[in-house]
């Protein structure tokens, strides 16, 4: 029994010993750090810039930004080609007609991949999936019925229309 009291007493003493404040020297605690020594600065060069619009190291901008080949009413014609497209390049968020958002994932849904819209009107509100077919992107409703298609017109731009003729311009 005495061993039990001795062990309990020892545990109390050790736990209280951990609560003691250790002393340290506070004399330099609030002292400011030593100042830095100055370093030499290289000489600054001066001179005149070339006039605006003068000779430049950059090439001139192209005269037209319209996509090439098969353009009809702003959308790529189905038989006119369009640019090559991959599913991986489409994944993510797209702005539709500058007014709503389309989200495309690689998650399988039926014969395509899961997709959807937020804030869109018309047929695009029913979008539930999408798939790449040749050089076009097919937009489908939640039942797998095609509601529209778009073609790649630039690196981050697609153009097309819904089945009812509503224009679709995707950009990011």
C-alpha positions in Angstrom: 0.0 0.0 0.0 2.9 2.4 0.8 4.4 1.7 -2.6 1.1 2.9 -4.1 1.2 6.2 -2.2 4.9 6.6 -3.1 4.2 6.1 -6.8 1.3 8.6 -6.7 3.4 11.1 -4.8 6.2 10.7 -7.3 3.8 11.3 -10.2 2.5 14.5 -8.6 6.0 15.8 -8.0 7.1 15.1 -11.6 3.9 16.6 -13.1 4.4 19.8 -11.1 8.0 20.0 -12.0 7.0 20.3 -15.6 4.9 23.4 -14.8 7.8 25.4 -13.4 9.0 28.4 -15.4 12.6 28.3 -16.5 14.6 31.4 -16.1 16.4 33.0 -19.0 18.2 36.3 -19.5 15.8 39.0 -20.6 18.4 41.7 -21.0 18.7 41.3 -24.9 15.1 40.2 -25.5 14.0 43.7 -26.7 17.2 44.7 -28.3 17.0 45.9 -32.0 18.9 43.8 -34.5 22.3 44.9 -35.7 22.2 47.3 -38.7 23.1 45.9 -42.1 26.2 47.0 -43.8 25.9 48.9 -47.1 26.5 47.1 -50.3 27.9 48.5 -53.5 25.4 49.3 -56.3 26.3 48.9 -60.0 26.2 51.9 -62.3 22.8 52.6 -63.9 22.8 53.1 -67.7 20.7 55.7 -69.4 19.6 56.4 -72.9 16.8 57.1 -75.3 14.1 54.5 -76.2 13.2 54.0 -79.9 10.2 55.9 -81.1 6.8 54.1 -80.8 5.9 52.1 -83.9 9.6 52.1 -85.0 11.5 48.9 -85.6 10.6 46.2 -83.2 12.0 42.7 -82.4 8.4 41.4 -82.6 6.7 40.4 -85.9 3.7 42.3 -87.1 0.2 41.2 -86.1 -1.8 39.2 -88.6 -4.2 41.3 -90.7 -7.2 39.1 -89.9 -8.1 36.9 -86.9 -10.9 35.0 -88.7 -10.4 31.3 -88.7 -9.6 29.7 -92.0 -11.7 27.3 -94.0 -15.4 26.6 -94.0 -16.8 29.6 -92.1 -20.5 30.2 -92.5 -22.3 32.6 -90.2 -19.6 32.5 -87.6 -19.7 28.7 -87.2 -17.5 26.1 -88.8 -19.3 24.3 -91.5 -19.7 20.6 -90.8 -18.1 19.7 -94.2 -15.5 22.5 -94.0 -13.3 20.9 -91.5 -12.7 22.8 -88.3 -9.6 22.3 -86.2 -8.6 19.1 -84.6 -10.0 18.6 -81.1 -9.3 16.2 -78.2 -11.5 15.4 -75.2 -8.7 16.4 -72.8 -8.4 19.9 -74.3 -12.1 20.5 -73.6 -12.2 19.6 -69.9 -13.0 22.5 -67.6 -15.1 25.6 -67.6 -16.2 27.5 -70.7 -18.1 30.7 -71.1 -21.1 30.3 -73.4 -22.2 33.3 -75.6 -20.5 35.5 -73.0 -23.5 35.1 -70.6 -23.5 31.6 -69.0 -21.1 28.8 -68.1 -20.6 25.2 -69.4 -18.6 22.6 -67.5 -17.1 19.6 -69.2 -15.6 16.6 -67.4 -14.1 13.2 -68.4 -16.5 11.3 -66.1 -18.4 8.8 -68.2 -22.1 9.2 -68.7 -23.8 6.9 -71.2 -21.9 7.1 -74.5 -20.3 10.5 -73.7 -18.8 12.4 -70.8 -20.7 14.3 -68.1 -21.2 18.0 -68.7 -23.6 20.7 -67.7 -24.5 24.4 -67.9 -25.2 27.2 -65.3 -27.3 30.3 -66.1 -27.9 29.3 -69.8 -31.3 29.5 -71.5 -33.0 27.5 -74.2 -31.9 24.0 -75.1 -28.6 24.3 -73.3 -30.4 24.1 -69.9 -31.0 20.4 -70.6 -27.3 19.6 -71.4 -26.1 16.6 -69.4 -23.3 15.1 -71.5 -20.9 15.7 -74.5 -18.6 13.7 -76.8 -16.1 14.3 -79.5 -17.1 13.0 -82.9 -14.4 13.7 -85.6 -13.7 17.4 -85.5 -17.0 18.3 -83.8 -18.2 18.3 -80.2 -21.7 16.9 -79.7 -23.8 18.4 -76.9 -26.4 16.0 -75.5 -29.3 16.2 -73.0 -29.6 13.9 -70.0 -31.2 11.2 -72.1 -28.3 11.1 -74.6 -30.2 13.0 -77.4 -28.1 15.5 -79.3 -29.1 19.1 -78.6 -26.4 20.8 -80.6 -22.8 20.8 -81.8 -19.7 23.0 -82.0 -16.5 23.1 -84.0 -13.1 24.4 -82.9 -12.4 27.8 -84.4 -9.3 28.8 -82.4 -7.2 27.5 -79.4 -9.8 28.4 -76.8 -12.9 29.0 -79.0 -15.6 26.9 -80.4 -18.6 27.9 -82.5 -21.8 26.1 -83.5 -25.5 26.0 -82.8 -28.3 24.0 -81.1 -30.7 21.9 -83.0 -33.2 24.8 -83.0 -30.6 27.2 -84.4 -29.6 29.0 -81.2 -25.9 30.1 -81.7 -23.3 28.7 -79.4 -19.9 30.4 -78.9 -17.6 28.8 -76.3 -14.6 30.6 -75.0 -12.2 30.8 -72.1 
